[in-house]
Amino acid sequence: MIFSSYNVSTFAPIKDEMIFIAENGTLVMHQGKELYSSTIPTNEIHDILKAVKQVQGCDIVLCGKNAAYTEATSEQALDEIRKYYHNLELVDDLLAVDDEFIKVAVLNFNGTEEHVYPVLSPLFGNTHQVVVSAKIWLDLMDKDASKGAAIKHLQQVFDFTYEQSMSFGDFFNDIEMLRETYHSYAMANAHPEIKKLARFEAPSNNEQGVMTIIKNNVL
């Protein structure tokens, strides 16, 4: 089973039987080993960080291979960030972090589609992936990185097909993944454009829709 997360502790009893696609497809791990990654050069990361800091109301998570890093200090921001980043380090200056970088995640409680994407897409859209990943989240990655690219790589390495692939998505960072899998499901709470793209629909995230479909249709 391939899981689009890298909180291994959640799946500790069966972690060696799973492949983890982390950070929107920029890092793929299996049995503790890296199978695939898509990194961003440090100079480009610094350009992105400086630009994001000019956008009002943003908190930043800098995602490296070793950890996620943030300068955020408010409890509201940290509570939200910790939902998704379990190996999180609080730092004084993101520009001083030393790691291999795979993603910059931007948190804006006013809405990233309205307030962040219109600013950052013109600056980086031609050279990087700039994707609204949730109502209050936006991700910047390598131009060729996506969950779909990771799935396609794994199909080739492990010799399974488009028809044998299933995926679940709710926002724009899931588009490429849904396109690379025949059994593509949009969650009931997904963005309307994702529902148009997916072949099937699953119950909402709040109703444990992913596990419901897997239990009913796969196991």
SULPEGI-V387726 format. One record per residue. N is the residue number from 1. RES is the residue in one small letter. OMEGA is omega in whole degrees, 0 to 359 (999 if undefined). BURIAL is + if it has 9 or more other ideal C-beta (glycine too) atoms within 8 Angstrom, else -. D_LAST is the distance of its C-alpha to the last C-alpha in Angstrom with 2 decimals. Layout:
n: (N N)
res: (RES RES)
omega: (OMEGA OMEGA)
burial: (BURIAL BURIAL)
d_last: (D_LAST D_LAST)
This chain:
n: (1 2 3 4 5 6 7 8 9 10 11 12 13 14 15 16 17 18 19 20 21 22 23 24 25 26 27 28 29 30 31 32 33 34 35 36 37 38 39 40 41 42 43 44 45 46 47 48 49 50 51 52 53 54 55 56 57 58 59 60 61 62 63 64 65 66 67 68 69 70 71 72 73 74 75 76 77 78 79 80 81 82 83 84 85 86 87 88 89 90 91 92 93 94 95 96 97 98 99 100 101 102 103 104 105 106 107 108 109 110 111 112 113 114 115 116 117 118 119 120 121 122 123 124 125 126 127 128 129 130 131 132 133 134 135 136 137 138 139 140 141 142 143 144 145 146 147 148 149 150 151 152 153 154 155 156 157 158 159 160 161 162 163 164 165 166 167 168 169 170 171 172 173 174 175 176 177 178 179 180 181 182 183 184 185 186 187 188 189 190 191 192 193 194 195 196 197 198 199 200 201 202 203 204 205 206 207 208 209 210 211 212 213 214 215 216 217 218 219)
res: (m i f s s y n v s t f a p i k d e m i f i a e n g t l v m h q g k e l y s s t i p t n e i h d i l k a v k q v q g c d i v l c g k n a a y t e a t s e q a l d e i r k y y h n l e l v d d l l a v d d e f i k v a v l n f n g t e e h v y p v l s p l f g n t h q v v v s a k i w l d l m d k d a s k g a a i k h l q q v f d f t y e q s m s f g d f f n d i e m l r e t y h s y a m a n a h p e i k k l a r f e a p s n n e q g v m t i i k n n v l)
omega: (177 181 184 178 175 171 189 184 179 185 187 183 183 187 181 177 186 171 182 173 186 172 176 175 182 180 179 183 176 180 176 181 178 176 189 174 179 187 178 179 184 180 177 176 181 177 180 181 181 180 181 182 177 181 185 172 184 164 187 169 178 187 176 178 184 183 169 187 177 172 184 181 183 180 179 180 182 177 180 182 183 174 188 185 187 176 188 176 177 184 178 185 179 181 181 183 179 181 167 191 182 182 167 178 183 178 176 186 177 179 183 180 183 193 185 182 181 179 188 181 177 182 190 185 180 185 183 168 174 193 170 187 176 184 183 182 173 182 172 185 172 185 185 183 173 174 179 178 178 178 180 178 182 175 180 183 185 172 168 193 173 181 179 186 178 178 180 181 177 181 192 178 179 187 184 178 179 180 182 182 179 182 184 183 168 176 180 179 183 172 181 180 177 177 177 185 186 181 183 177 177 173 185 176 181 179 181 186 181 182 179 180 181 180 184 189 185 186 999)
burial: (- + + + - + - - - - + - - - + - - + + + + + + + + + + + + + - - - - + + + + + + - - - + + + - + + - + + - - + - - + + + + + + + + - - + + + + + - - - - + + - + + + - - + - - + - - + - - + - - + - + - + + + + + + + + - - + + + - + + + - + + + - - + + - - + + + + + + - - + + + + + + + - - + + + + + + + + + + + - - - - - - - - - + + + + + + + + + + + + + + + + + + + + + + + + - + - - - + + - + + - - - + + + + - - - + + - + + + - - - - -)
d_last: (11.18 14.26 15.36 18.52 20.36 22.20 22.31 21.11 22.00 19.14 16.70 19.29 17.40 15.06 17.41 18.35 14.91 14.98 17.42 19.19 20.96 23.71 26.50 25.53 24.95 28.18 26.73 23.78 23.21 21.40 22.22 25.14 26.65 27.39 26.07 27.59 29.77 32.05 34.98 37.90 41.45 43.14 45.96 43.60 41.76 45.18 46.05 42.87 43.41 47.03 46.15 43.48 45.96 48.26 45.80 46.51 43.93 41.51 39.90 38.55 35.80 36.54 33.47 34.24 32.35 33.54 33.27 33.63 37.18 38.86 42.35 41.14 42.98 42.23 39.85 38.26 37.45 36.35 34.02 32.33 32.28 30.82 27.72 26.70 28.92 28.59 30.91 33.77 37.45 40.26 43.10 46.51 46.44 43.46 45.92 46.59 43.02 42.55 39.09 37.28 36.22 33.14 33.31 35.54 33.90 36.26 35.99 38.24 37.94 40.03 37.40 36.90 36.71 40.15 41.92 40.56 39.21 42.58 44.37 42.18 41.01 44.59 45.18 42.10 40.22 41.87 41.12 37.85 34.67 35.54 32.52 32.17 28.83 29.12 31.95 33.73 32.47 33.55 32.74 35.07 33.85 35.01 35.61 32.99 30.26 27.13 23.38 23.58 25.93 23.68 20.69 23.16 24.45 21.10 20.40 23.74 23.45 20.06 20.53 17.64 18.64 18.99 16.97 14.01 14.29 12.95 15.10 16.18 19.88 22.65 25.88 27.99 26.73 23.44 25.29 25.23 21.53 20.74 23.19 21.61 18.15 17.74 14.80 17.05 16.69 19.65 19.37 21.49 23.96 24.22 27.64 28.79 29.12 25.48 24.52 26.86 25.26 21.52 20.21 17.98 18.17 15.91 17.28 19.66 19.30 21.00 18.34 15.48 14.52 12.40 10.05 10.24 9.29 6.32 5.08 6.68 6.38 3.81 0.00)
